[in-house]
Amino acid sequence: MAKLNYQYQAGSRMRPPRRDGSGKLRLLLIFVVTALITAGIIFWLVPRKTAETPDAPVTDSEIRSAEEESSAVSSGEKDEVPVPPAAGEEEKKETEEKSAVSETPAEERIAEKPAEKPAGEKFTPNDFPEKGKPWKGDPPETPPAVPESGENSAAWRSDARALTGKHLSYINKRGDVPGFSVRHRVKSGESFSKIAAKYHTTYEMIKLLSGFSAKHNTNFLNVGRNLRILPGPWHIVIEKEAKLLKLYTQSKGNDELFAVWDIGIGRQNSTPTGEFVILHRAANPPWTAPDGSIIAFGKPENPLGTRFLKLARKETPSISANGLGIHGTNDDSSVTKSLSSGCIRMKNSDVEMLFSIVPVRSRVTIRN
């Protein structure tokens, strides 16, 4: 076993071995190397900008061309150079043009179309009705049948119109109609609807004759109030050949003529005959087109005017007679003609008066 030879100086403690500067130098070198490696890594990881290509030098000819162009613009001699459209602008322009075409009124678009037939050549009558074109088997301009004498003659029509004007003038004045109206004093528990049902009239006519405001929309009445009533039952007679609607009152038991109006009927004898009743009453009605679409009231395509009285066959009083009805029109010239699809047309002012007189379940007779 080797001996450890420790040497001591006499009278002193043991000292650690002496250190020189080589340790510090090693640490410094390690730090420097680490710093260089880190810097290299950062240099390669951080994205570098691509060197930009320097602009090409401007030639003397280009400078002279620019000067000539500038002088021409300032003197107003240079023509305008069309600027090519930006990407997507052509598609946008085409879309705007298509939109402008779609917003053009139908009448103008029709006018822009070339004529379907040469000038002077007549259209072939259609199997189905189309506005502005004839219909097979039915001259739409058929005039009303006016006999030389008797009922529906020219003299009779004149007297009937005078009678109608007299009766309606009393109604419009909101007074008694001599020979027809009666008085009623309101009792406890009575309302507009109950009194209207009792006298076979409408609550609109009770309000009109009794001087109620148009804004009066309640069904209740003050006990003891005196009302003017234009009683029914009412009977409507429609004569297709004469193109007349005759309104009779049955308040005294028998039919008594009260008013007469001109009407329009269906094309190609499409207005049916028979006994009917009023199924439903509608103000400002929408119209269901043949394709099933709903046309709101007030639209030009809606032909129903301001009022509609839907009819049902007498034997089936709760089922509509295929949409048959009496209604107004947005074209007064169609009255006295055969232009509808089967319904009876009246002028709006006439159908509004009829609407205010006759209630639901009133009798309607349509005959040739």
C-alpha positions as CSV (number, residue, x, y, z in Angstrom):
1,M,0.0,0.0,0.0
2,A,1.4,3.2,-1.1
3,K,2.1,5.9,1.4
4,L,0.7,9.3,1.2
5,N,3.5,11.7,1.7
6,Y,2.1,15.0,3.1
7,Q,4.7,17.6,3.7
8,Y,4.1,20.3,6.2
9,Q,6.0,23.4,6.8
10,A,6.9,23.7,10.2
11,G,4.5,25.8,12.2
12,S,1.9,26.4,9.4
13,R,-1.5,25.0,8.4
14,M,-2.3,22.9,5.4
15,R,-2.8,25.0,2.2
16,P,-4.9,24.0,-0.9
17,P,-3.1,23.7,-4.2
18,R,-2.5,27.0,-6.1
19,R,-4.8,27.8,-8.9
20,D,-3.9,29.6,-12.1
21,G,-6.0,31.5,-14.8
22,S,-6.6,28.5,-17.1
23,G,-10.2,27.8,-15.7
24,K,-11.4,31.3,-16.4
25,L,-10.1,31.0,-20.0
26,R,-12.0,27.8,-20.6
27,L,-15.3,29.4,-19.3
28,L,-14.8,32.4,-21.6
29,L,-14.2,30.1,-24.6
30,I,-17.3,28.1,-23.9
31,F,-19.4,31.3,-23.7
32,V,-18.1,32.6,-26.9
33,V,-18.7,29.3,-28.8
34,T,-22.2,29.1,-27.4
35,A,-23.0,32.7,-28.4
36,L,-21.7,32.0,-32.0
37,I,-23.8,28.9,-32.3
38,T,-27.0,30.7,-31.0
39,A,-26.4,33.6,-33.4
40,G,-26.0,31.2,-36.3
41,I,-29.2,29.3,-35.4
42,I,-31.2,32.6,-35.2
43,F,-29.7,33.8,-38.5
44,W,-31.0,30.7,-40.3
45,L,-34.3,30.4,-38.6
46,V,-35.5,34.1,-39.0
47,P,-37.0,34.5,-42.6
48,R,-35.0,36.8,-44.8
49,K,-36.4,39.4,-47.3
50,T,-36.0,38.5,-50.9
51,A,-33.7,40.9,-52.5
52,E,-35.6,43.4,-54.6
53,T,-34.8,43.7,-58.2
54,P,-33.6,47.2,-58.9
55,D,-35.7,49.3,-61.2
56,A,-34.5,49.3,-64.8
57,P,-32.9,52.6,-65.7
58,V,-35.2,55.0,-67.6
59,T,-34.1,55.6,-71.1
60,D,-34.0,59.0,-72.8
61,S,-36.7,57.9,-75.3
62,E,-39.1,57.0,-72.4
63,I,-38.4,60.4,-70.8
64,R,-39.2,62.2,-74.0
65,S,-42.4,60.1,-74.5
66,A,-43.6,61.0,-71.0
67,E,-43.0,64.7,-71.5
68,E,-44.9,64.6,-74.8
69,E,-47.9,62.8,-73.1
70,S,-47.9,65.3,-70.3
71,S,-48.0,68.3,-72.6
72,A,-50.7,66.7,-74.7
73,V,-52.9,66.2,-71.7
74,S,-52.4,69.7,-70.4
75,S,-53.4,71.2,-73.8
76,G,-56.5,68.9,-74.1
77,E,-55.3,67.3,-77.4
78,K,-54.8,63.7,-76.1
79,D,-57.6,61.3,-76.6
80,E,-58.9,59.4,-73.6
81,V,-57.4,56.0,-73.3
82,P,-59.9,53.4,-72.1
83,V,-58.9,51.8,-68.9
84,P,-59.3,48.0,-68.9
85,P,-61.9,46.9,-66.3
86,A,-60.6,45.5,-63.0
87,A,-61.1,41.8,-62.3
88,G,-64.7,41.0,-61.6
89,E,-66.1,44.3,-62.9
90,E,-67.3,42.8,-66.2
91,E,-69.4,40.1,-64.3
92,K,-70.8,42.9,-62.1
93,K,-71.8,45.0,-65.1
94,E,-73.5,42.0,-66.7
95,T,-75.4,41.3,-63.4
96,E,-76.5,45.0,-63.2
97,E,-77.7,44.9,-66.8
98,K,-79.8,41.7,-66.1
99,S,-81.2,43.3,-63.0
100,A,-82.2,46.4,-64.9
101,V,-84.1,44.3,-67.4
102,S,-85.9,42.4,-64.7
103,E,-87.0,45.7,-63.1
104,T,-88.4,47.0,-66.3
105,P,-92.2,47.1,-66.1
106,A,-93.9,44.2,-67.9
107,E,-95.7,46.5,-70.3
108,E,-92.4,48.0,-71.5
109,R,-90.8,44.5,-71.8
110,I,-93.8,43.4,-73.9
111,A,-93.5,46.5,-76.1
112,E,-89.8,45.7,-76.7
113,K,-90.6,42.2,-78.1
114,P,-91.0,41.8,-81.8
115,A,-94.5,41.3,-83.1
116,E,-95.5,37.7,-83.0
117,K,-97.7,38.1,-86.1
118,P,-97.1,40.2,-89.2
119,A,-99.1,43.5,-89.4
120,G,-102.7,43.0,-90.5
121,E,-102.7,39.3,-89.7
122,K,-105.3,38.2,-87.0
123,F,-104.4,36.1,-84.0
124,T,-105.8,32.6,-83.9
125,P,-108.4,32.4,-81.1
126,N,-107.1,30.7,-78.0
127,D,-108.5,27.6,-76.3
128,F,-107.9,29.3,-72.9
129,P,-108.5,33.0,-72.0
130,E,-105.6,35.3,-72.3
131,K,-105.8,39.1,-71.8
132,G,-106.0,41.0,-75.0
133,K,-106.6,38.0,-77.3
134,P,-109.8,36.4,-78.5
135,W,-111.2,33.1,-77.1
136,K,-112.6,30.3,-79.2
137,G,-116.4,30.3,-79.5
138,D,-117.0,33.5,-77.5
139,P,-117.1,37.0,-78.8
140,P,-116.2,39.0,-75.6
141,E,-117.9,42.1,-76.9
142,T,-121.4,40.5,-76.8
143,P,-123.8,43.4,-75.9
144,P,-126.6,42.9,-73.4
145,A,-129.9,41.6,-74.8
146,V,-132.4,44.5,-74.8
147,P,-135.9,43.6,-76.0
148,E,-138.1,46.2,-77.7
149,S,-140.6,46.3,-74.9
150,G,-141.4,44.9,-71.5
151,E,-138.9,43.9,-68.8
152,N,-135.2,44.6,-69.7
153,S,-136.2,46.9,-72.6
154,A,-134.5,50.2,-72.9
155,A,-137.5,52.0,-71.3
156,W,-137.6,49.5,-68.5
157,R,-133.9,49.9,-67.8
158,S,-134.2,53.6,-67.7
159,D,-137.1,53.4,-65.1
160,A,-135.2,50.8,-63.1
161,R,-132.1,53.0,-62.9
162,A,-134.2,55.9,-61.7
163,L,-135.8,53.7,-59.0
164,T,-132.3,52.5,-58.0
165,G,-130.9,56.0,-57.7
166,K,-133.9,57.1,-55.6
167,H,-133.5,54.3,-53.1
168,L,-129.8,54.6,-52.8
169,S,-129.9,58.3,-52.4
170,Y,-132.0,57.8,-49.1
171,I,-129.3,55.3,-47.9
172,N,-126.5,57.7,-48.7
173,K,-128.2,60.5,-46.8
174,R,-128.4,58.1,-43.8
175,G,-132.2,58.5,-43.5
176,D,-135.3,56.4,-43.7
177,V,-136.0,54.7,-47.0
178,P,-139.8,55.3,-47.6
179,G,-141.7,52.1,-47.9
180,F,-138.8,49.9,-46.9
181,S,-137.0,50.9,-43.7
182,V,-138.3,50.3,-40.2
183,R,-137.4,51.5,-36.7
184,H,-136.1,49.4,-33.8
185,R,-135.4,50.4,-30.2
186,V,-132.5,48.5,-28.6
187,K,-133.4,46.2,-25.7
188,S,-131.2,44.7,-23.0
189,G,-128.8,42.0,-24.3
190,E,-129.1,43.0,-28.0
191,S,-126.2,43.7,-30.3
192,F,-125.6,44.7,-33.9
193,S,-125.1,41.1,-34.9
194,K,-128.3,39.9,-33.2
195,I,-130.4,42.6,-34.6
196,A,-129.0,42.1,-38.1
197,A,-129.8,38.4,-38.0
198,K,-133.3,39.1,-36.8
199,Y,-134.1,41.5,-39.7
200,H,-132.0,39.6,-42.4
201,T,-129.8,42.6,-43.0
202,T,-126.2,43.5,-42.3
203,Y,-124.6,45.4,-39.4
204,E,-122.9,47.7,-41.9
205,M,-126.4,48.9,-43.1
206,I,-127.6,49.4,-39.6
207,K,-124.6,51.5,-38.8
208,L,-124.9,53.5,-42.0
209,L,-128.7,54.3,-41.7
210,S,-128.5,54.9,-37.9
211,G,-125.7,57.5,-38.2
212,F,-122.9,55.6,-36.5
213,S,-119.3,56.7,-37.1
214,A,-117.2,54.6,-39.5
215,K,-114.8,54.2,-36.5
216,H,-117.5,52.6,-34.4
217,N,-116.2,49.0,-34.3
218,T,-117.9,47.6,-31.2
219,N,-120.8,45.1,-31.4
220,F,-122.5,46.5,-28.3
221,L,-125.4,49.0,-28.2
222,N,-126.8,51.3,-25.6
223,V,-130.3,50.2,-24.4
224,G,-133.0,52.4,-25.7
225,R,-131.1,53.6,-28.8
226,N,-133.3,54.0,-31.9
227,L,-132.0,52.3,-35.0
228,R,-133.0,52.5,-38.7
229,I,-133.3,49.0,-40.3
230,L,-133.5,48.1,-44.0
231,P,-135.0,44.6,-43.5
232,G,-134.8,41.5,-45.7
233,P,-134.9,38.8,-46.7
234,W,-133.1,39.7,-49.9
235,H,-133.2,37.9,-53.3
236,I,-130.6,38.5,-56.0
237,V,-131.5,37.6,-59.6
238,I,-128.8,37.5,-62.2
239,E,-129.8,37.5,-65.8
240,K,-126.9,36.5,-68.1
241,E,-128.3,37.6,-71.5
242,A,-129.5,40.9,-70.2
243,K,-126.3,41.3,-68.1
244,L,-128.3,42.7,-65.2
245,L,-128.3,42.0,-61.4
246,K,-131.7,42.7,-59.9
247,L,-132.1,43.1,-56.1
248,Y,-135.5,42.3,-54.6
249,T,-136.6,42.7,-51.0
250,Q,-139.0,40.0,-49.6
251,S,-139.7,42.0,-46.4
252,K,-143.4,42.1,-47.3
253,G,-143.7,38.5,-48.5
254,N,-143.3,38.9,-52.2
255,D,-140.3,40.0,-54.4
256,E,-140.3,43.8,-54.7
257,L,-137.7,45.4,-56.9
258,F,-135.3,47.6,-54.9
259,A,-132.2,48.1,-57.2
260,V,-130.8,47.1,-60.6
261,W,-127.1,47.1,-61.7
262,D,-125.2,46.3,-64.9
263,I,-122.9,43.3,-64.6
264,G,-120.2,41.4,-66.6
265,I,-120.3,37.6,-66.8
266,G,-118.1,34.6,-67.8
267,R,-116.6,34.0,-71.2
268,Q,-117.8,31.1,-73.3
269,N,-120.9,30.7,-71.2
270,S,-118.8,29.8,-68.1
271,T,-121.2,31.4,-65.6
272,P,-123.4,28.6,-64.3
273,T,-127.1,28.8,-63.8
274,G,-129.2,27.6,-60.8
275,E,-130.1,28.4,-57.2
276,F,-127.3,29.6,-54.9
277,V,-126.8,31.3,-51.5
278,I,-124.2,33.7,-50.3
279,L,-121.6,31.7,-48.4
280,H,-119.1,34.3,-47.4
281,R,-118.6,38.1,-47.6
282,A,-115.1,39.6,-47.9
283,A,-113.9,43.2,-48.1
284,N,-110.6,44.0,-49.9
285,P,-110.3,40.4,-51.0
286,P,-107.1,38.6,-52.1
287,W,-107.3,36.6,-55.3
288,T,-106.1,33.0,-55.9
289,A,-104.7,32.8,-59.4
290,P,-105.1,29.7,-61.6
291,D,-101.6,28.6,-60.7
292,G,-102.4,28.7,-57.0
293,S,-100.5,31.9,-56.1
294,I,-102.2,34.5,-53.9
295,I,-102.4,38.0,-55.3
296,A,-103.0,40.6,-52.5
297,F,-105.7,43.2,-52.7
298,G,-104.6,46.3,-54.5
299,K,-102.2,44.6,-56.9
300,P,-102.9,45.3,-60.5
301,E,-103.1,41.5,-61.2
302,N,-106.0,41.1,-58.7
303,P,-109.3,41.4,-60.7
304,L,-111.7,41.1,-57.7
305,G,-112.1,44.8,-56.9
306,T,-113.1,46.0,-53.4
307,R,-115.7,43.4,-52.4
308,F,-116.4,39.7,-52.9
309,L,-119.6,37.6,-52.3
310,K,-118.7,33.9,-52.5
311,L,-121.6,31.7,-53.6
312,A,-122.6,28.1,-52.7
313,R,-125.1,25.9,-54.4
314,K,-128.5,25.9,-52.5
315,E,-128.3,22.1,-52.0
316,T,-124.8,22.4,-50.5
317,P,-124.9,25.8,-48.7
318,S,-121.6,25.2,-46.8
319,I,-119.5,24.3,-49.9
320,S,-118.1,26.9,-52.3
321,A,-119.4,26.5,-55.9
322,N,-115.9,26.2,-57.4
323,G,-115.0,29.8,-56.3
324,L,-118.0,31.3,-58.0
325,G,-118.9,34.7,-56.7
326,I,-120.0,38.3,-57.2
327,H,-117.2,40.8,-57.0
328,G,-115.9,44.2,-58.1
329,T,-113.4,44.9,-60.8
330,N,-110.2,46.9,-61.5
331,D,-111.5,47.5,-65.1
332,D,-115.0,49.1,-65.3
333,S,-115.0,48.5,-69.1
334,S,-115.4,44.8,-68.5
335,V,-118.9,45.3,-67.0
336,T,-121.7,44.4,-69.5
337,K,-119.2,42.1,-71.3
338,S,-118.4,38.4,-71.2
339,L,-114.7,38.5,-70.0
340,S,-114.5,36.7,-66.6
341,S,-113.7,33.1,-65.9
342,G,-117.3,32.6,-64.6
343,C,-117.8,35.1,-61.8
344,I,-120.2,38.0,-61.9
345,R,-118.5,41.4,-62.1
346,M,-119.8,44.8,-61.0
347,K,-118.4,48.3,-60.7
348,N,-116.8,48.7,-57.3
349,S,-119.3,51.4,-56.1
350,D,-122.2,49.1,-57.0
351,V,-120.8,46.0,-55.4
352,E,-120.0,48.0,-52.2
353,M,-123.6,49.0,-51.9
354,L,-124.8,45.5,-52.6
355,F,-122.3,44.2,-50.0
356,S,-123.7,46.5,-47.3
357,I,-127.3,45.4,-48.0
358,V,-127.3,41.6,-48.4
359,P,-126.2,39.3,-45.5
360,V,-124.8,35.7,-45.6
361,R,-127.4,33.1,-46.6
362,S,-129.2,35.5,-48.9
363,R,-130.8,33.8,-51.9
364,V,-129.2,34.1,-55.4
365,T,-130.8,33.0,-58.7
366,I,-128.7,32.8,-61.9
367,R,-130.6,32.3,-65.1
368,N,-130.1,32.8,-68.8
